[in-house]
Amino acid sequence: MKLIELVPNFSEGRRAAVIDAIRDAIASGDGVTVLDVSSDPSHNRTVLTAVATADVAVDAAFRGIAKAAELIDLNHHEGEHPRIGATDVCPFIPLDGATMDDCIALARALGKRVGEELGIPVFLYERAATRPDRENLADIRRGEFEQAKSEIGTHPNRVPDFGPNRIHPTAGATVIGARPFLVAYNVYLGGAENVPVAKEVAKAVRGSSGGLRYVKGLGLEVDGQAQVSMNLVDTEKTPVYRAFELVKREAQAHGVSPTWSEIVGLVPEQALFETAARHLQLRGFSKELVLEHKVRRAMSGGESVSGFVAAVASNAPAPGGGSVSAHVGMLGAALAQMVSGLTVGRKKYAAVEAEMKELALEAVALGNTLSALVAEDAAAYTVVTDAYKLGKDTPEQAAVREAAIQRALGYASEVPLKTAEACARVAELAAMAAEKGNSNAASDAGVSALLAEAACRGAVYNVRINIGSITDKAVATPLAEKSAAALARAQAAAARATTAVERNIGG
């Protein structure tokens, strides 16, 4: 299971009803859990932290962005924190089982949907950025909503990645991306009279001014206090304690000492462990010394590969061949992604580097789709069996039962069709990897194509066995034609891959 962290920032920190509505919208779907909601009235901003499975992460984020667009009007928004949109920024962060490529693919999918369905211009940032000058959030947000109103649609450097080339009149623009875990960390330097010191300290600390490379910082007045507001964008390379120590040293050079500090949102436990170990001068500390860490590892749930295999091997009819086909297709996608990774960055393959990067992202998206189809195929079987269990004692009951069966069979055919079409595309990516990718990984590309072809054929078997019982040919015939077309694509791609592999390995 791939887990993704979502940390959307909304330009509202004062109206509890609006914040609650956005939170509820995000939390309303399956597979997503809101972990924290941190609101700051002075910043007039809310940072929401949620965790979701990869297959529902885009839906969850979209619900929050849509609700914010409905309830927040930036024309009437004021606060200390810079902002360009009602949903100002929405990053995806990889957690267990997920990679940065997963998050880049999700960011693109969300950006496309927000642009098309909500009419909000979207800029991609950090690891998802399509151009170097958009990697840094501050560069995209410079001038905020007020400047963006005049520049988007008129300035060539302000053309969004997705959506209309014009500002949304009330929701502004939204910045969506993928990044490592970020810690929002603030250090306070006493009363408002020390705000000039806070600004000087922030300048000394932030990477863009020659400070710590992985720190972004601003000096602000918050609730009558001087605050150094920081984003620690990589706590492995710049730990929390190092940021605090530099703030303290720079502030003391101005005759000021920190009064207290705070974390906004959530923080990885390792960051706090490192800070405690530093303070206590513990030698040789690691998380293996933490009791709760060992307990969690011993008691962790989730279905492993061996658990899935055991479920398939049991005498239960689901998960069955359709789920296994989706799982095998997912493995094929993973291999195609691997070959891309072994190609990118090598001088010999510089001419195809951009193409291989795109291949990897598409393989990630297909893998996520197929991962969801593993469970959906098993669920579709249950829908069919439930329909067959309906009563049929009266003509009316029999008619209701037959209609339910036909609907269920249609659904149970559509699911493996999705699998077949996804696997056909995986086979095409594998063929491309075999033909253009690192020749030392040609055999891996070949295995990817063969797995995808086999998975596609298996999915087509499931389509065919279900449509055999569908009485309405207007429903059955298109399903049969589409599945046959998918299989033909997979076979053609596998043949291309095989030719390329044989040419590369020789003998």
DOFI-350615 format. One record per residue (C-alpha): residue in one letter; z, x, y. Coordinates in Angstrom, 1 decimal. Each point is the difference from the previous one (the first is absolute). Example, Ala and Ser with C-alpha at 12.3 -4.5 7.8 and 13.67 -1.06 7.14 Angstrom:
<pts>
('A' (7.8 12.3 -4.5))
('S' (-0.7 1.4 3.4))
</pts>
This chain:
<pts>
('M' (0.0 0.0 0.0))
('K' (-1.0 1.3 3.4))
('L' (2.6 -0.6 2.8))
('I' (-0.9 0.1 3.7))
('E' (2.2 0.1 3.0))
('L' (-1.0 -2.1 3.0))
('V' (1.5 0.8 3.4))
('P' (-1.7 -2.3 2.6))
('N' (1.3 0.3 3.5))
('F' (-0.1 -3.2 2.1))
('S' (0.2 -0.3 3.8))
('E' (3.0 -2.3 0.0))
('G' (3.6 1.0 -0.2))
('R' (1.8 -2.8 1.9))
('R' (-1.0 -3.4 -1.3))
('A' (1.7 -0.5 -3.4))
('A' (-2.1 -3.0 -1.0))
('V' (-3.2 2.0 0.4))
('I' (1.3 2.9 -1.9))
('D' (1.2 -2.3 -2.8))
('A' (-3.3 -1.7 -0.2))
('I' (-1.9 3.3 -0.4))
('R' (2.5 1.2 -2.6))
('D' (-0.3 -3.3 -2.0))
('A' (-3.8 0.2 0.1))
('I' (0.0 3.5 -1.5))
('A' (2.6 -0.9 -2.6))
('S' (-1.7 -3.3 -1.1))
('G' (-2.2 1.4 -2.7))
('D' (0.8 1.3 -3.5))
('G' (0.3 3.7 -0.5))
('V' (1.4 0.9 3.4))
('T' (3.6 0.5 1.2))
('V' (1.2 0.5 3.5))
('L' (2.5 2.8 0.0))
('D' (1.0 0.3 3.7))
('V' (-0.7 -1.5 3.4))
('S' (1.1 2.1 3.0))
('S' (-0.4 -1.5 3.5))
('D' (0.7 1.7 3.3))
('P' (0.2 -2.2 3.1))
('S' (-0.5 2.9 2.4))
('H' (-3.1 1.2 -1.8))
('N' (-0.9 -3.7 -0.6))
('R' (-1.3 1.1 -3.4))
('T' (0.8 -0.8 -3.6))
('V' (-0.6 2.4 -2.9))
('L' (-0.2 -1.8 -3.3))
('T' (0.1 1.8 -3.3))
('A' (-1.3 -1.6 -3.2))
('V' (-1.0 1.2 -3.5))
('A' (-2.9 -1.6 -1.9))
('T' (-2.2 0.6 -3.0))
('A' (-3.4 1.4 0.9))
('D' (-1.8 -3.2 -1.0))
('V' (1.9 -2.2 2.6))
('A' (0.7 2.6 2.8))
('V' (-3.0 -1.0 2.1))
('D' (0.8 -3.7 -0.3))
('A' (3.6 0.5 1.1))
('A' (-0.9 2.1 3.0))
('F' (-2.8 -2.4 1.0))
('R' (2.5 -2.9 0.0))
('G' (2.3 1.9 2.4))
('I' (-2.8 1.0 2.3))
('A' (-1.4 -3.5 0.1))
('K' (3.4 -1.5 0.8))
('A' (0.6 2.6 2.7))
('A' (-3.4 -0.8 1.6))
('E' (1.0 -3.7 0.0))
('L' (3.4 0.5 1.6))
('I' (-0.2 3.1 2.3))
('D' (-1.9 0.2 3.3))
('L' (-0.1 3.6 1.3))
('N' (-0.8 -1.3 3.5))
('H' (3.6 -1.0 0.2))
('H' (1.5 3.0 -1.9))
('E' (2.1 2.7 1.6))
('G' (2.1 2.7 -1.7))
('E' (0.7 3.7 -0.1))
('H' (-2.1 0.8 -3.0))
('P' (-3.8 0.6 0.4))
('R' (-2.2 -2.7 -1.6))
('I' (-3.6 -1.1 -0.3))
('G' (0.3 -3.1 -2.2))
('A' (2.2 -2.9 -1.1))
('T' (0.0 1.9 -3.3))
('D' (0.0 3.4 1.6))
('V' (-0.3 2.1 -3.1))
('C' (-0.1 -0.6 -3.8))
('P' (0.2 3.0 -2.3))
('F' (-0.2 0.0 -3.8))
('I' (2.2 2.6 -1.7))
('P' (-0.3 1.0 -3.7))
('L' (3.1 -0.5 -2.2))
('D' (0.3 0.0 -3.8))
('G' (-3.3 0.3 -1.8))
('A' (-2.1 -0.1 3.2))
('T' (-1.9 2.7 1.7))
('M' (-1.1 0.5 3.6))
('D' (-3.6 -0.9 -1.1))
('D' (1.4 -3.4 -1.1))
('C' (1.5 -0.5 3.5))
('I' (-3.3 1.0 1.7))
('A' (-1.9 -2.5 -2.0))
('L' (2.6 -2.7 0.8))
('A' (-0.1 0.9 3.8))
('R' (-3.8 -0.4 0.0))
('A' (0.2 -3.3 -1.9))
('L' (2.6 -1.4 2.4))
('G' (-1.8 1.2 3.1))
('K' (-3.2 -1.7 -1.1))
('R' (1.8 -3.2 -0.6))
('V' (2.0 0.0 3.2))
('G' (-3.2 0.7 2.0))
('E' (-2.1 -2.6 -1.7))
('E' (2.5 -2.8 -0.4))
('L' (2.3 0.4 3.0))
('G' (-2.5 1.4 2.5))
('I' (2.4 2.9 0.8))
('P' (-1.5 3.5 0.5))
('V' (1.4 2.5 -2.4))
('F' (0.3 3.8 0.2))
('L' (0.7 2.1 -3.0))
('Y' (2.5 2.9 0.4))
('E' (1.8 2.8 -1.8))
('R' (-1.5 0.6 -3.5))
('A' (-2.2 -3.0 0.3))
('A' (-1.6 1.1 3.2))
('T' (-3.8 0.1 0.1))
('R' (-0.1 2.6 2.7))
('P' (2.3 2.9 1.0))
('D' (0.9 -1.4 3.5))
('R' (1.5 -3.1 -1.7))
('E' (2.4 1.8 -2.3))
('N' (2.8 -0.1 2.6))
('L' (1.3 -3.4 0.8))
('A' (1.0 1.0 3.5))
('D' (-3.7 0.8 0.8))
('I' (-1.1 -3.4 -1.1))
('R' (2.8 -1.8 1.9))
('R' (-0.3 2.0 3.2))
('G' (-0.1 -2.3 3.0))
('E' (1.4 -2.8 -2.2))
('F' (-1.2 -3.6 0.0))
('E' (-0.7 -0.1 3.7))
('Q' (-2.5 2.9 -0.1))
('A' (-1.5 -1.1 -3.3))
('K' (-1.0 -3.3 1.6))
('S' (-2.5 1.8 2.2))
('E' (-1.1 2.8 -2.3))
('I' (-0.7 -1.7 -3.3))
('G' (-3.5 -1.3 0.3))
('T' (-0.9 2.3 2.8))
('H' (1.0 3.5 -1.1))
('P' (-2.0 1.7 -2.9))
('N' (3.2 1.7 -1.3))
('R' (1.8 -3.3 -0.2))
('V' (-2.3 -1.8 -2.5))
('P' (2.3 -1.3 -2.8))
('D' (-0.4 0.8 -3.6))
('F' (0.1 -3.7 -0.9))
('G' (-0.2 -3.3 1.9))
('P' (-1.6 -0.9 3.3))
('N' (-0.6 2.6 2.7))
('R' (2.2 -1.8 2.4))
('I' (3.8 -0.4 0.4))
('H' (1.6 -3.1 -1.5))
('P' (1.2 -2.0 3.1))
('T' (3.6 -0.3 -1.2))
('A' (0.4 2.1 -3.1))
('G' (-1.6 3.1 1.3))
('A' (-1.1 2.5 -2.6))
('T' (1.6 1.2 -3.2))
('V' (0.2 3.5 -1.4))
('I' (0.0 0.2 -3.8))
('G' (0.4 3.1 -2.1))
('A' (1.4 2.0 -2.9))
('R' (2.6 2.6 0.3))
('P' (3.0 1.8 -1.7))
('F' (3.4 -1.5 0.4))
('L' (1.1 0.1 3.7))
('V' (3.6 -0.1 1.2))
('A' (0.6 -1.6 3.4))
('Y' (3.0 2.0 1.4))
('N' (1.6 -0.3 3.4))
('V' (2.6 2.4 1.6))
('Y' (2.0 -1.2 3.0))
('L' (1.0 2.3 2.9))
('G' (2.5 -2.0 1.9))
('G' (-0.6 -2.1 3.1))
('A' (-3.2 -0.9 1.8))
('E' (0.5 2.9 2.4))
('N' (-1.1 2.2 -2.9))
('V' (-3.4 -1.6 -0.5))
('P' (-1.8 2.9 1.7))
('V' (1.8 2.3 -2.5))
('A' (-1.1 -2.3 -2.9))
('K' (-3.6 0.3 1.2))
('E' (0.2 3.8 0.2))
('V' (1.6 0.1 -3.5))
('A' (-2.7 -2.3 -1.5))
('K' (-2.7 2.3 1.5))
('A' (1.6 3.0 -1.6))
('V' (0.5 -1.6 -3.4))
('R' (-3.4 -1.8 -0.5))
('G' (-2.8 1.8 -1.8))
('S' (-2.6 -0.8 2.6))
('S' (1.9 2.0 2.6))
('G' (0.6 3.0 -2.2))
('G' (3.2 -1.2 -1.7))
('L' (0.4 -1.1 -3.6))
('R' (-3.4 -0.7 -1.5))
('Y' (1.0 -3.1 -1.9))
('V' (2.0 -1.7 2.8))
('K' (-1.2 -2.4 2.7))
('G' (2.4 -0.7 2.8))
('L' (0.6 -1.8 3.2))
('G' (2.9 0.0 2.5))
('L' (1.0 -3.5 0.9))
('E' (2.8 -2.1 1.6))
('V' (1.4 -2.5 -2.5))
('D' (2.9 -2.3 0.8))
('G' (1.1 2.2 2.9))
('Q' (-0.1 3.1 -2.2))
('A' (-2.2 3.0 -0.2))
('Q' (-1.9 0.1 -3.3))
('V' (-2.2 2.5 -1.7))
('S' (-2.1 -2.2 -2.2))
('M' (-1.7 1.8 -2.9))
('N' (-2.3 -0.7 -2.9))
('L' (0.4 2.6 -2.8))
('V' (-3.3 -0.3 -1.7))
('D' (0.7 2.4 -2.9))
('T' (3.7 0.4 -0.8))
('E' (-0.8 2.5 -2.7))
('K' (-1.5 2.4 2.5))
('T' (2.3 -0.9 2.9))
('P' (3.4 -1.3 -1.4))
('V' (2.1 -2.4 2.1))
('Y' (2.7 2.7 0.5))
('R' (-2.6 2.4 1.5))
('A' (-1.1 -2.6 2.6))
('F' (3.6 -0.7 0.9))
('E' (0.9 3.6 0.3))
('L' (-2.9 0.7 2.4))
('V' (0.8 -3.1 2.1))
('K' (3.6 1.2 0.2))
('R' (-1.0 3.6 1.0))
('E' (-2.5 -1.1 2.6))
('A' (2.4 -2.6 1.5))
('Q' (2.8 2.5 0.2))
('A' (-2.3 2.4 1.9))
('H' (0.1 -2.8 2.7))
('G' (3.7 -0.4 -0.2))
('V' (-0.1 -3.2 -2.1))
('S' (1.2 -0.7 -3.5))
('P' (-1.1 -2.7 -2.5))
('T' (2.3 -3.0 -0.1))
('W' (-1.3 -1.7 -3.2))
('S' (-3.2 -0.6 -1.9))
('E' (-1.6 -2.8 -2.0))
('I' (-2.7 -0.7 -2.6))
('V' (-2.3 -2.9 0.6))
('G' (-1.2 -1.7 -3.2))
('L' (0.5 1.8 -3.3))
('V' (0.2 3.7 -1.0))
('P' (-0.6 1.7 -3.3))
('E' (3.3 0.9 -1.7))
('Q' (-1.2 3.6 -0.4))
('A' (-0.1 0.5 3.8))
('L' (3.6 -1.0 0.2))
('F' (0.9 2.1 -3.0))
('E' (-1.6 3.1 1.7))
('T' (1.9 -0.7 3.2))
('A' (3.3 -0.3 -1.8))
('A' (-0.6 3.1 -2.0))
('R' (-0.9 1.9 3.1))
('H' (3.2 -1.2 1.8))
('L' (2.2 0.9 -3.0))
('Q' (-1.9 3.2 -0.7))
('L' (-0.5 -1.0 -3.6))
('R' (-1.9 2.7 -1.9))
('G' (-2.5 -1.0 -2.7))
('F' (0.2 -3.7 0.8))
('S' (-2.5 -2.4 -1.6))
('K' (-0.2 -3.7 -0.6))
('E' (0.6 0.6 -3.7))
('L' (3.7 0.4 1.1))
('V' (0.1 -3.5 1.3))
('L' (1.6 -2.5 -2.4))
('E' (-2.0 -3.1 1.1))
('H' (-3.3 1.9 -0.3))
('K' (0.6 0.7 -3.7))
('V' (1.2 -3.6 -0.6))
('R' (-3.1 -1.4 1.6))
('R' (-2.3 2.2 -2.0))
('A' (1.8 -0.9 -3.2))
('M' (-0.1 -3.7 0.7))
('S' (-3.4 -0.3 1.8))
('G' (-2.1 -3.0 -1.1))
('G' (-3.8 -0.6 0.3))
('E' (-2.5 0.0 -2.8))
('S' (-1.1 3.4 -1.2))
('V' (-3.3 0.7 -1.6))
('S' (1.7 0.1 -3.4))
('G' (1.6 -3.4 0.9))
('F' (-3.4 -1.5 0.7))
('V' (-1.4 1.4 -3.2))
('A' (2.9 -1.5 -1.9))
('A' (-0.6 -3.4 1.6))
('V' (-3.6 0.2 -1.0))
('A' (0.9 1.0 -3.5))
('S' (2.4 -2.9 -0.4))
('N' (-1.0 -3.3 -1.7))
('A' (0.0 -1.8 3.4))
('P' (-3.6 -0.9 1.0))
('A' (0.4 1.3 3.6))
('P' (-0.5 2.6 1.3))
('G' (-3.2 0.2 -2.0))
('G' (-3.5 1.4 0.2))
('G' (-0.6 -1.1 3.6))
('S' (3.2 1.8 1.3))
('V' (-0.8 3.0 -2.1))
('S' (-3.6 0.1 1.5))
('A' (1.4 -0.1 3.5))
('H' (2.5 2.8 -0.9))
('V' (-2.7 2.2 -1.5))
('G' (-2.2 -0.6 3.1))
('M' (2.9 1.1 2.2))
('L' (0.2 3.3 -2.0))
('G' (-3.7 0.4 0.6))
('A' (0.5 -0.4 3.7))
('A' (2.8 2.5 0.0))
('L' (-2.2 2.6 -1.7))
('A' (-2.8 -0.6 2.6))
('Q' (2.6 0.6 2.7))
('M' (1.2 3.2 -1.7))
('V' (-3.6 1.4 -0.1))
('S' (-0.3 -0.8 3.7))
('G' (3.2 1.9 0.7))
('L' (-1.3 3.0 -1.9))
('T' (-3.2 0.0 2.1))
('V' (1.3 -0.5 3.5))
('G' (0.9 3.2 1.8))
('R' (-2.2 2.3 -2.0))
('K' (-2.7 1.8 2.0))
('K' (-2.6 -0.5 -2.8))
('Y' (0.3 -3.7 0.4))
('A' (0.2 -0.2 3.8))
('A' (-3.1 -2.1 0.3))
('V' (1.5 -2.8 -2.1))
('E' (3.6 0.2 1.3))
('A' (-0.2 -3.2 2.1))
('E' (-1.6 -1.9 -2.8))
('M' (2.7 1.2 -2.5))
('K' (2.8 -1.0 2.4))
('E' (-1.5 -3.5 0.3))
('L' (-0.4 -0.1 -3.8))
('A' (3.7 0.8 -0.4))
('L' (1.1 -2.8 2.3))
('E' (-2.2 -2.5 -1.7))
('A' (1.3 1.1 -3.4))
('V' (3.6 -0.5 1.3))
('A' (-0.9 -3.5 1.1))
('L' (-1.6 -0.9 -3.3))
('G' (2.9 1.4 -1.9))
('N' (2.4 -2.2 2.0))
('T' (-2.3 -3.0 -0.7))
('L' (-0.1 0.7 -3.7))
('S' (3.8 0.5 -0.1))
('A' (0.5 -3.5 1.4))
('L' (-2.5 -1.4 -2.5))
('V' (2.0 1.4 -2.9))
('A' (2.7 -2.6 0.8))
('E' (-2.3 -2.7 1.2))
('D' (-2.0 0.0 -3.3))
('A' (3.2 -0.6 -1.9))
('A' (1.0 -2.7 2.4))
('A' (-3.4 -1.7 -0.4))
('Y' (0.6 -0.2 -3.8))
('T' (3.2 -1.9 0.7))
('V' (-1.8 -2.5 2.2))
('V' (-2.4 -0.7 -2.8))
('T' (2.7 -0.5 -2.7))
('D' (2.0 -2.2 2.4))
('A' (-3.1 -2.2 0.5))
('Y' (-0.5 -0.4 -3.8))
('K' (3.7 -1.1 -0.3))
('L' (-0.5 -3.0 2.2))
('G' (0.3 -3.4 -1.6))
('K' (-3.0 -1.9 -1.3))
('D' (1.4 -3.2 -1.5))
('T' (-1.8 -2.3 2.4))
('P' (-3.5 0.1 1.4))
('E' (1.4 0.8 3.4))
('Q' (2.1 2.8 -1.3))
('A' (-2.9 1.4 -2.0))
('A' (-2.2 0.0 3.1))
('V' (2.6 1.8 2.1))
('R' (0.5 2.5 -2.8))
('E' (-3.7 0.7 -0.3))
('A' (-0.4 0.5 3.7))
('A' (2.9 2.4 0.1))
('I' (-1.5 1.9 -3.0))
('Q' (-3.3 0.3 1.8))
('R' (1.6 1.3 3.2))
('A' (2.1 2.4 -1.9))
('L' (-3.0 1.4 -2.0))
('G' (-1.9 0.5 3.2))
('Y' (2.9 1.9 1.5))
('A' (0.5 2.0 -3.2))
('S' (-3.7 0.9 0.2))
('E' (0.0 1.0 3.7))
('V' (2.9 2.5 -0.5))
('P' (-1.8 2.2 -2.6))
('L' (-3.2 -0.4 2.1))
('K' (1.9 1.7 2.9))
('T' (1.0 2.7 -2.5))
('A' (-3.5 0.5 -1.2))
('E' (-1.4 0.3 3.5))
('A' (2.7 2.4 1.1))
('C' (-0.6 2.1 -3.1))
('A' (-3.7 0.1 0.6))
('R' (0.7 1.4 3.4))
('V' (2.4 2.6 -1.5))
('A' (-2.8 1.0 -2.3))
('E' (-2.4 0.5 3.0))
('L' (2.6 2.1 1.8))
('A' (0.5 2.1 -3.2))
('A' (-3.8 0.5 -0.2))
('M' (0.0 1.2 3.6))
('A' (2.9 2.4 -0.8))
('A' (-1.8 1.3 -3.0))
('E' (-3.2 0.6 1.9))
('K' (1.4 1.4 3.3))
('G' (3.6 1.0 -0.7))
('N' (1.6 3.2 -1.2))
('S' (-2.0 1.1 -3.1))
('N' (3.2 1.3 -1.6))
('A' (1.3 -3.5 -0.1))
('A' (-3.3 -1.6 -1.3))
('S' (1.6 -0.9 -3.3))
('D' (2.8 -1.9 1.8))
('A' (-2.7 -1.9 2.0))
('G' (-1.7 -0.8 -3.3))
('V' (3.2 -1.3 -1.6))
('S' (0.6 -2.2 3.1))
('A' (-3.5 -1.5 -0.4))
('L' (0.4 -0.7 -3.7))
('L' (3.4 -1.6 0.5))
('A' (-1.4 -2.2 2.8))
('E' (-2.9 -1.0 -2.2))
('A' (2.2 -0.9 -2.9))
('A' (2.4 -1.8 2.3))
('C' (-2.9 -2.0 1.5))
('R' (-1.3 -1.0 -3.4))
('G' (3.5 -1.0 -1.1))
('A' (0.4 -2.2 3.1))
('V' (-3.4 -1.6 -0.6))
('Y' (1.1 -0.9 -3.5))
('N' (2.9 -1.9 1.5))
('V' (-2.4 -1.8 2.4))
('R' (-2.3 -1.0 -2.8))
('I' (2.7 -1.3 -2.3))
('N' (1.4 -2.2 2.7))
('I' (-3.2 -1.4 1.3))
('G' (-1.0 -1.0 -3.5))
('S' (2.5 -2.8 0.4))
('I' (-1.0 -1.0 3.5))
('T' (-2.0 -3.3 -0.2))
('D' (-1.5 0.1 3.5))
('K' (-3.0 2.4 -0.1))
('A' (-0.1 0.1 3.8))
('V' (3.4 1.9 -0.3))
('A' (-0.7 2.0 -3.1))
('T' (-3.5 1.3 0.7))
('P' (0.8 1.9 3.3))
('L' (3.0 1.6 -1.7))
('A' (-2.2 1.1 -2.9))
('E' (-2.7 1.4 2.3))
('K' (2.5 1.8 2.2))
('S' (1.8 1.6 -2.9))
('A' (-3.3 1.1 -1.6))
('A' (-1.1 1.6 3.3))
('A' (3.3 1.9 0.3))
('L' (-0.4 1.3 -3.5))
('A' (-3.6 1.1 0.7))
('R' (1.3 1.9 3.0))
('A' (2.7 1.7 -2.0))
('Q' (-2.4 1.0 -2.7))
('A' (-2.5 1.5 2.4))
('A' (2.8 1.9 1.8))
('A' (1.4 1.3 -3.2))
('A' (-3.5 1.2 -1.1))
('R' (-0.3 1.9 3.3))
('A' (3.4 1.5 -0.4))
('T' (-0.8 1.1 -3.6))
('T' (-3.2 1.7 1.1))
('A' (1.8 1.8 2.8))
('V' (2.8 1.1 -2.3))
('E' (-2.4 1.3 -2.7))
('R' (-1.9 1.9 2.7))
('N' (3.2 1.6 1.3))
('I' (1.7 1.0 -3.3))
('G' (-3.2 1.0 -1.7))
('G' (0.0 1.2 -3.6))
</pts>
